[in-house]
Amino acid sequence: MKSEFKIIASLLPNNSRVLDVGCGDGTLMNFLSNEKNIDVRGLELNEKNVEICISKGLSVIEGNAETELGQFPNKSFDFVILSQTLQAFYNPVTVLDHLLRIGKASIVSIPNFGYWRVRSSLLFKGRMPETISLPYKWFDTPNLHMCTIKDFYELCNDKNINMKKIIGINNNKTSLINNNNISLKNLFSEVGIFLIS
Amino acid sequence: MNFKIENIKQLIVKKPLKLDCGKTIKDFPLAYETYGKLSEKKDNAILVFHALTGDQFASGINPITKREGWWDTAIGSGKALDTNKYFVICANVLGGCMGTFGPKNIDESTNEPYGLSFPVITIKDIVKAQESLLDHFKIKKLLCATGGSMGGMQALQFCASFPDRTFSAIPIACSSSHSAQNIALNELARQAIMADPDWNNGDYGKAKKSPKNGLAVARMAGHISYLSESGLQEKFGRKLQEKADYEFSFDADFQVESYLRHQGYSFVDRFDANTYLYITRAMDYFDLSRQYKNGLTEAFSNQETKFLIVSFSSDWLYPTKHSKDIVIALNASGANVAFAEIKTDKGHDSFLVNEPKFLTTIKGFIDSSYDSYKK
């Protein structure tokens, strides 16, 4: 399991109720269910992934988070997870509003466009960046709304979203991000994880 | 119908059953079939509900009609409902014509078949009657309740009526209430039967004739709604039936006509016209939300049942929207629900044919449910 999932799991208390939006093949869901006795549900767009999840016994609903989050009642989950998907939506802010409506809290991770490798690719090569977490060509990328850790931080501030914890990941190492170190961490973190409410 | 129904399994339901229409029935026969072996802990039972024209012979060869069971693609050794592991029960629905109490049974007070004096039944009545099979086998809680189309409606009703009697449920290609289009198509079928002079107000039981033409047309109309446009087009297109050119007549020039006629007229041998009226009526009356003050969400409150809802992308009879409405209601009530839309061009009938994506999905769900149920 990738280190990002381990960090997300560590933020979740045992026996809680969790919705994993864009749950993929259910790797994180399976871990949460088996190791932390978390009552976890998923929403996933890809039909093959849905089939894999259902075969694992995971309660996953096939659907598009962009249009189908409305079906979940207010505060029906303790946590809603959105792992590296926010940038792929047409209306990321609408999705973000839903996450915070459905969950008492939410964990959102973003691939950081402010990471130094991304910056240097554009600066020195003059090409659109391709990295491990952003492996796409400019013309076939699903990522419509890329942002940096700093951008998302500012968005949360603007929307009065409470950021309880921000974690940066670089080379499988993690560090806490706060108002004082954010410029530096924005340069050296490949992924940012935000616990918000 | 032309078949003699003998040597079948029947449970005589002794407990009085108060029907939705107000009448009470008791000591009536419920025909059923089982596949596989019930485990000692009685934790491996799957109740399968059949659709409009199905019967209890879901797997293997139907001993009455000698044709393949209607869900042989899914039930059997090593199949999705693996009979090496699971005990599968399927009953002929109330109002049916394969040995369960229905309009062609003899009314002892008149010594004539019931015909239209048979009480109008509902999906809820059908499900209540089948609950007695659980008591018969001393099964406290099923592993799974499942079925497609009208079978899916029964599965939904079963979970709403008996929330603690099944661990999981798979309602397939169904709806929580019949739409205007669904009712309209059923009405078309009923009118075809009732327009046949041999129907005789349902009183054809003792006559030599039965409303074969009307029933065949009803079946043809139904059959069109079970297939998708692209499925029909791909299978038949405008191909002619064993001829090089149009005959400029009303014979079956096109293959699709010949196919429909075959479907219609082979059906009348095994099915009773009055049963068709009663069962389509039960489907039309089905509206789960109407049974509860606060609608569907209340129907599924206090559910511990694990649900898998399945729809098919090319099903226009019970489109994905119907299934999604069920999912939304289940979510709103906090129930445990998974949902998959299978992409296929095989239409509503997809659950009956060999559709690998569908079969592997339900197999995975049942097997994983069994793993957590037997723990």
Interface residues (C-beta under 8 A of the other chain):
Chain A: R41 E47 V50 E51 C53 I54 S55 K56 G57 L58 S59 V60 I61 E62 G63 Q71 F72 P73 S76
Chain B: K306 L308 K324 V327 I328 N331 A332 G334 N336 V337 A338 F339 A340 E341 I342 K343 K357 T360 T361 K363 G364 F365 D367 S368 S369 D371 S372
